[in-house]
C-alpha cells in the first residue's frame, strides 16, 4: 500500500470533495506550495494514473520550477526502480511506457517571452492541471479560455501563486479582503489579508513560512528580520507581501479602511429601505449605488459603472423598476440633468417606441440634489468612517475604489484632509446618501438650488 505524508494544509489534496474543481494555493514564501503540490502530482500521475498538465505563463521557464520539483519527488519514490518499470522519466515530464502517453507534460500560455500565445490544443483530456506562478498571468481571459477547455469529468485545476497585488484578477475574483493591524492594533495602510470567498467548486490553501515545520531556523530568522525595524534587513513592504502573504494596494493614506464584505444575497435580504446615489458622467463612469442604512450601519452595492447620458440613465432607472417612491440622491453640480430626470420627458423628446418601452420616462423619477457645502466631503467621510460599513462583495468596481481612494498629499509628501479626486465615482454617491440621511441640519452643508 502506498502512503504519502503531506503537511496539514495540503492533506485536503488527497481527499478532495467531488464538487471541488479549483484549488488555489496562495500565500507567502516558504509556505510549501510548490513542494507539496509537486509531491501530489508525482503521486497522482503514477499511483493514481492521472494525466497531469503543468502550465506557466512562459513554457520556457517551466523546467526551472515545479516540473523539476515533480521529477525530484518521482526520483525519491522510484529509489528502488519500481516506478521505472512502468514509467519513463524524461527531462520534459513522465511517460507511461504501456501506451506511450505523457502522464506529466507541460505547456505555456506563451511559448516564449516574445510570443503572445501558445498552442493549448489537446488539454481537454487532462485530469489535473497545475498553473504555477499565476501572479504573472495578468489577463483573466487567458485563464478563462484555458479553464473552459478542461472538460474531462472530475478534472481539477490547481493554481499556485505568491499573493499578488490587490488589483490582480485572482484576488478580485476569489477573495475578500480585511485590514492588517500592527502590534498596537493600528491599521497598516495599504495592506490586506485575503479571505477566500464562498464560491461553489473552489477551495483555498493559504500558507506562509509559519506553516512550514521543515524551514531551517536560520531561514526563518532571516524572514522575520524583514519585519523587525531594528534589523539591517528591515523591509516592511517585502515582509508584509512576500513573507506574510498580504495583498497590497501600493498606496498609503487610505480613506475607507474598515469596510467589510457582504454577499449580494445577504444585502437584498436586508429588511431596510434602499436609497440610491447617483454620480453623473458621459465620458467617466456615471456611478450609481444602492444604499441601505439602519442605525449606525450602512450597506452599499454597485448598480452602474458605465458612462451614461441623461436619457440612458432614465431608461436604466426604468429597467431597475424605480418609481417616485424610490429616492435617488444625485450630484447637485448637474441641476439640469436632475430636473430632466425628475420632471420626465415630453412627447416630442422621445420616439413612440421609447414611450411604449419606457413609460415611466414621461412621469420622471424621485431625484433630489445632494447636500453640499464647503466641508461636506470631509464631513460625510467622517460620518461614513464612524459607521459600520459593508460593501457587496460582487461589486468589483466599488471594492477597487475603496482600496484606492486615498488622501491627497502636499508638496512635502504629507497627507492632507482632502481625498484625491479619483476612484470616487461610486464612493461619492454613497456620500450623497449618507449626507441625505445622516447629515441633515449640518451648517454649511446645503443643497444647490434648482
N, C-alpha and C positions, 0 to 999 in steps of 0.2 A: 504493500500500500504506500502510495506517495503522499507525503505531507509537506506543507510549505509553512515556514514560520514567517509571519507577517507582523509588523508593528501595529499596534491597536487601531490607529486611524484608518489603516489600509486593509484591515481584515474584511471589511464590507465588500471589497472587490471579489472575493472568493465566494460570496453568498449574496450576490445582488438580487433584490426582488425582481420578479419577472417584468414589472411595469417600468423599471428604470432603463432608459436608453441613452442617457447622457450623464457622465461623471466629470466634474471639473475638480482637478487637484490644483490648488492655488495657495499662495502664501509667501513667506519669506525664505531666505537662503537657509540651507541646512535642514529643510523640512522633509527630506527623504522622498520627495515626489518622484524624481526620475528613477531613483534606486528601486523603490517599491513597485512602481508601475512596470519597470523593465523586468523585474522578477515575475510579476503577474503575466506578462506577455510571454516570457520564456516557458512558463508553466502551461499557459493556455494553448500555445501553439503546438506543443509536443505531447503533453499528457492528455489534454482535452481535445487535441486535434482541431483547434480553431484556426481559421485563416486570419492573420493579423497584418494590418497595413499601418505603417508609420509615416506620418506626414510632418513637414515643417514648411515654413514659408519658402525657403530655398532648398531644393533637393540636394545640392552640392554640399550643404552643411550638415546633413543628417548623420553621416558617418562619424562626425565629431562628437555626437551627443548620445541620444538614447539608443540608437542601434548598437553602438559599441557596448553600452551597458547591457543590452539584451544578450549579446553574444558572450559577454563575460559571465552572465548568470547561466547561460546554456553550458558553457565550458565547465563551470563548477558542478552542475548537475550531471554532466557527462564524464566525470572524472574516471569512471570505470569502463567507459566506452559503450554503455548500454544504449544511450540515445543515438549514437552514431551508426548503430546497426539499421536504424530506420530513417534517420535524418542526415542530411549533408549540411555541414556548416560552411557557409560561403562568406566572403567579405561583404556581400550585399544583402545577406539575410540568411534564412534557413529553408532548405528544400526537402520535401518528402520524397525519398528515394522510390517509394512504391508507385507513385503516379506522376513523378517528375513535376510536382506542383510546388510553387513557393508558398510556404505557410507563414513566413515573415518576410515582407518585402516593403520597399519604400517608394514614395512619390513626393513631389513638392508642389505647392501651389504655384511656384515659379520654378522653371528648370534651372535658372541661374540668376545672378544679380542683374543681368542685362535684359532679362525677358520679363514679360508682363504676366503670362500664364503658362501652365504646363498641361500636358495631356493627362486628364484624370479619368480616361476611359477604363473600364474593367474593374471599377471599385465596388460595383453593386454586390458582387459575390464575396463579401467580407464580413467576418463575424465581429471583429474588434478593430476599430480604427483609433489610432493614437495621434493626436495633434500636439506636437511639442513646441514650447516657446511661443504659445499663441499670442503673447503680447506683441509679437512682431506683425501679426495679421491685423491691420487697422481697418480693413474694408470688410464689413459684415457680410456683404454679398458673396465674397469668396467662400466663407464658411457655409452660408445658406445653400449655395449651389452644390457644394460638396456633400453636406448633410442630407440633402434631398436625393442624392444619388445612392446613399446607403439604404438599400431596400430589403436586405435579407431578414427574414423573420428572426427576432431575438437578438439582432445585432446591437452593439453599443458603441458609442463614441466616448473616448476619454480625452479630455482637453487638459493639458499641463501648462501652467504659466506662473511666473512670479507676478505678484499683484501689480497691475499696470496703473496708470493714472485714472482719475475718476471719470474721465470722458471716454474711456475705451468702451467699445460696444459690449464686451463681455460683462463689465461692471454694470452698465446701464440695463442690460437685458436680464441678468440673472441675480443681481444683488441689490439690496437696500444698503443704506449707509447710516452709521451712527457716529457722533463726535468722539474724538480721542481726548482723554484727560491726562494731565500731568500728575505728579505725586501730590500736588497741593489741591487737586480737584478742579483745576482750571482747564478750560478747553484749549487744546493746542490748535491754533489756527491753521486751516488748510489741509488737515489730515483726518481720515475717516476709517473706522473699522467697517469691514464689509460683512453683511449679514445675508445669507442665501435666501432668496425668495422661495415661497412655496409654489413651485411650478411642477405640474404632473410630469413624471418621467425624468426629473432632474434630481441629482444628488451631488452634494459638495463635500470634498475632503479639504479642509483648511488647516495647514500646519506651518510651523516655523521651527527654528532651531531648538526651542524649548520642548518640542515633542520628540526630539531625536536623542534617545539614550546612548547612542553609539558615537556621538560627536566628541572628538578629543577635547579635553579640558582646555588646552591652550587655544584651540579654535573658538570654543565657547567664550572664553575670556576676551579674545580679540573682538568677537561680535558685540559683546556687552560694552566694550570700551568705546565703541562708536556712539553709544548713548550716554556716556559719562562726561559731563562738562569739564572735569578735572583731568581727563586723559588727553594726551597729544594727538590721539586719533579721533577725537570728538567730531562727529558729523551728524547732526540731528536728523537732517533730511534722509541721509543714507540709512541711518539706524531705523527710522520710522517706516521707511518704504521697503528697502532691500532686506533688512533683518527682521523687523516685526511683521512686515507684510500688510501695512496700511496703505490705503489709496490716497493719493494727494491731488489737490487741485493745482498745485504750483503757485497758489495765490494766498496772500495773507490779508488780514483785515476783513474777514467775512462778516457780513451784516446779520444774516439769519443763521444762527449756529445750532439751535436745538430743535430743528424740525424733525418730526417723527413720521414714519410711513404708515399708511393705511390703505387697504385694498379698495378698489372701486366698489366692489360688492358691499363692503362694510360701510363705505361712505353713503351709498344710495339707501342703505337701510337705516341711516340715522333719522330719527323722527323730528327733525328740525327743518324750518323753512329754509329754502335755498335762495340766496340773493346773488345776483350776477354782477360781475365787474367787467368793464369794457375799456380797453385802450384802442386807439384808432391808428391805422396805418395802411397806406396803399402801396408803399414800397417796403416798409418794415412790417413786422407782424401786427395784425390787429388782434392783440391778445385778449382772449375772453376767458373768464374763470367762473366757476360756481363756488359759492362760499356758504358754509353753514356755521352759525355761532350759537353757543349755549354757555351762558355764564362766562367763565374765563378760558374757554376752549374754542378754537377755530379750526375748521377743516376746509380744505380747498382742493379743487380739481381743475384741470385744464380742459377747455372746450374748443378753443381755436388758437392756432399759432401761424395762420397764413395771412398774408396781406389781403385786405378786402376793402372795396369801396362801399359807399353808403347803401346802395341798393343790394349788393351782395350780403351785407350784414343783415338787412331787413329780411331777406329770403332765408338766411341762416336762422334767424330768430323764429321764423315760421316753422322750419324743419325741427327746431327744438321744442315746438308746441308752446312757445311762450305767449302769454296773454297779458292783458292790462293788470292782472293780479300779480304778475312777476316783476319785481323791481330790478332794474338794470342801472347800476351806478357807473356813469361814463366820464371820461376825461373832459373836464369843463373847458379845456382850451379849444374845443371844437363845438361852439354853440350852434352853428348852422346845421351840423351833422346831427346833433342831439335833437334839434327842433324837427328835422325831417323824419327821423326815426320815431319821434314821439307823436307827431301830428299825422303821419301817414302820407300816402301818395295820392294825387288826383288822377282822374281817369285818363287824361291826356299824357300823363307821365309814364304809363305802363301799357304794354300790349294787352290785347284781350286774353291771350294765353297766360300772361303773368297774373292777371286779375283772377283768372279761374284757378290757376295752380297755387297762388299765394294770396288767398282772400284777406288775410289779416294785414296785408300791406296797406290796405285802404284805411283801416282804423288806427294803425300805429301801435306803438308799444310803450310801456311804462318806463321811459328812460329819463333819469334825473342826472343833473350835473354833480360831479364830485365836489366835496367841500375842500377848498384850498386856502392857503394863507402863506405868510412869509416863512413860517416854521412848520408847515403841515407835513412835509416829508419826514423831518426828524421826529416830530410828534407822533405820527402814525406808525413809524418804525418802532418807536418806544412802546406804543400800545401793543404792537404785534409781538415784540420780544418779551413783553410782560405776560403774554398768554401762552397757553399750551397749544402748539401749532402742529397740525397733522396735514401732510400733503399726500394725495393719492399716488401710490407707487407706480401706477401705469402712466402717469402724466410726465413723460420723459423730459419735455422741454421745461416744465416747471422745476424739475429737480436740477436741470442744468443751470437754470437761473439762480436757484437757491445756493448752489455750490460756487457760483462765480460772481455773485452780487457782493461787491466789496466796497469798503470806504475808500474814497479818493485820498491821495497823498499830496502833501505840499512839496515845494521845491527842494526841501531837505529830506524828503522821504518819510516824513511823519504823517500818520493818519489824521484826517480831519473828521468832522462830524457829518460830512456830506457824502452819500454814496456816489459811485460813478454813475453816469447817465448811460448805462448799458446793462444788459441782462435784466431788464425790468419790464418787459412787455406783458408779463403775467403778474409779477410782483406789484407793479403799480396798480392794476385793477383790484388786487387783493387789498391794497392800502385804501383804495377808494371805498370799498365796502366797510372796512374797519372804521374809517372816519365817519361814514354814514351812520353806522350802528353804535359806535363807541365814542365818537368824538364830538357829538352834538353839544352845542353850548360852548365849545372851545373858543376863546377870544383869539382873533387873528386867523381863524380857520373859517372861511366863508365860501359860499357857492358863488361862482361867477354868474352875474345876471344874464338872463336870456334876452 
